[in-house]
Amino acid sequence: MRVHGLDLDPQTRCAHWHSPRDIVAIRMKCCGLYYACKDCHDALAGHPPAPWPESAWHEKAVHCGICRREMTIRDYLNAPDACPNCGAAFNPNCHLHHHFYFAMPAKT
């Protein structure tokens, strides 16, 4: 699977996000391509991102850069900041950017 981005390393870290835990790539709803981050998408895609609606969270659209496993959006969002397959730690602050990728339901 090909991940797009700027200055990518083999585990999908990019020029924007490159800590040891920045190992998640997301398949963008708008174009169906995997990008290391929204900023890489903005720089390379030529169109604005579109978030995945909750009705599509069963789709495999998240990639672990360590084990290379694709997971569903729901599995990723329910994971405790780690890959459910290999246990590699994900950046716990990624939730601050979820709204760029996933149409988050309104909290009531």
C-alpha positions as CSV (number, residue, x, y, z in Angstrom):
1,M,0.0,0.0,0.0
2,R,1.3,3.4,-0.9
3,V,1.2,6.3,1.6
4,H,1.6,9.8,0.2
5,G,3.4,12.5,2.1
6,L,6.3,14.8,2.5
7,D,9.7,13.4,3.6
8,L,8.1,10.0,4.6
9,D,10.0,7.5,6.5
10,P,9.3,3.7,6.2
11,Q,6.8,3.9,9.1
12,T,4.8,6.7,7.6
13,R,6.2,9.6,9.7
14,C,6.3,12.8,7.7
15,A,7.7,16.3,7.6
16,H,4.9,17.5,9.8
17,W,4.6,14.7,12.3
18,H,7.7,12.6,13.1
19,S,7.7,11.5,16.7
20,P,8.2,7.8,17.5
21,R,4.4,7.5,17.9
22,D,3.4,9.3,14.6
23,I,2.9,6.0,12.7
24,V,-0.7,6.3,11.5
25,A,-1.7,7.0,7.9
26,I,-5.3,7.6,6.8
27,R,-7.1,6.9,3.6
28,M,-8.8,10.1,2.7
29,K,-12.5,9.9,1.9
30,C,-12.2,12.6,-0.8
31,C,-9.6,10.8,-3.0
32,G,-9.2,7.3,-1.6
33,L,-5.5,7.7,-1.2
34,Y,-3.5,7.1,2.0
35,Y,-1.7,10.2,3.4
36,A,0.6,10.5,6.4
37,C,-1.4,13.5,7.6
38,K,-3.9,16.2,6.6
39,D,-1.0,18.7,6.0
40,C,0.6,16.3,3.5
41,H,-2.8,15.9,1.8
42,D,-3.2,19.7,1.7
43,A,0.3,20.1,0.1
44,L,0.0,17.3,-2.5
45,A,-3.6,16.5,-3.4
46,G,-4.8,19.7,-5.0
47,H,-8.3,19.5,-3.3
48,P,-9.7,20.0,0.2
49,P,-10.1,17.0,2.5
50,A,-13.5,15.5,3.2
51,P,-14.1,13.6,6.5
52,W,-15.5,10.1,6.6
53,P,-19.1,10.1,7.8
54,E,-20.0,7.9,10.7
55,S,-22.0,5.6,8.4
56,A,-18.7,4.6,6.7
57,W,-16.6,3.9,9.8
58,H,-16.8,0.2,9.0
59,E,-14.4,1.0,6.1
60,K,-10.7,0.1,6.3
61,A,-9.1,3.5,6.1
62,V,-6.4,3.6,8.8
63,H,-2.9,2.1,8.4
64,C,-0.4,1.2,11.1
65,G,3.1,2.1,9.9
66,I,4.7,-0.5,12.1
67,C,2.8,-3.7,11.2
68,R,1.3,-2.3,8.0
69,R,-2.2,-3.5,9.0
70,E,-5.2,-1.7,7.7
71,M,-8.0,-1.3,10.3
72,T,-11.5,0.1,10.2
73,I,-12.1,3.6,11.3
74,R,-14.2,2.3,14.2
75,D,-11.4,0.0,15.3
76,Y,-8.9,2.8,15.2
77,L,-11.2,5.2,17.1
78,N,-11.9,2.5,19.7
79,A,-8.2,1.6,20.1
80,P,-6.5,2.9,23.3
81,D,-3.8,4.9,21.5
82,A,-2.2,1.7,20.2
83,C,-2.5,-0.6,17.2
84,P,-5.0,-3.3,18.0
85,N,-2.9,-5.7,15.9
86,C,0.7,-5.2,17.0
87,G,0.3,-2.9,20.1
88,A,2.6,-0.1,18.7
89,A,1.8,3.1,20.5
90,F,0.0,5.8,18.6
91,N,0.3,9.5,19.3
92,P,-2.3,10.1,22.1
93,N,-2.9,13.7,20.7
94,C,-4.1,12.5,17.4
95,H,-7.6,12.8,18.7
96,L,-7.2,16.5,18.5
97,H,-7.2,16.2,14.7
98,H,-9.9,13.5,14.2
99,H,-12.4,16.1,12.9
100,F,-10.2,16.6,9.8
101,Y,-10.6,12.9,8.9
102,F,-13.8,11.7,10.6
103,A,-17.2,13.5,10.9
104,M,-17.5,13.2,14.6
105,P,-21.0,12.9,16.0
106,A,-22.3,15.8,18.0
107,K,-22.0,15.3,21.8
108,T,-25.3,15.5,23.6
